[in-house]
Amino acid sequence: MLESYGAMRDARLHSMSPRERAEGKLVFSGLQQRLLSSPEAFKKTLEVHLRAMKAPTAAERSMLGSLATAFADGKEVDGLDEDDLNYSAAATDDVYDDPSLVIAATKAGLAGATEPAVEDEKSFVKSMLEEARKASQKPDARVRWMASWIRQNMTTTGH
């Protein structure tokens, strides 16, 4: 599903300037990283991404590039936090859990987008979020594998 979402965004970004295309792809890169992290991490990031899916204001545009790049690169941006984009959330040590970076990457990718295109993307994100919520309730495959390995290799009975 994420690959299809990326293709949908790429089609919209095709007509934009090279810089706008690059900024538009940052949120997708971040979403890929979060999906590889865990279903729960992906779900949380999708929730913030969906809430942020509206065109940026002129005041927001000036800071979006560096925040969006920081999200994609997994870096912190000194002097900027979630309050810079009027979003309040608990502080975290994990850069990818910083909602201001997800919001910035999302908004940077929507600069110049038409309302119908944004609505189509929102609809797709909602369907991904529904699947992510289901997946986040299931045991993580890595944890299941590790538990199985521990039972097989670190217990005397295999149970």
GIMO-V344234 format. One record per helix or strand. SS is the DSSP state (2 for helix, 1 for strand). FROM is the first residue (numbers start at 1). LEN is the number of residues. If there is no record, write none. Layout:
# GIMO-V344234
[[SS	FROM	LEN] [SS	FROM	LEN]]
This chain:
# GIMO-V344234
[[2	2	12] [2	18	20] [2	39	13] [2	58	16] [2	82	4] [2	95	3] [2	99	12] [2	115	22] [2	141	14]]
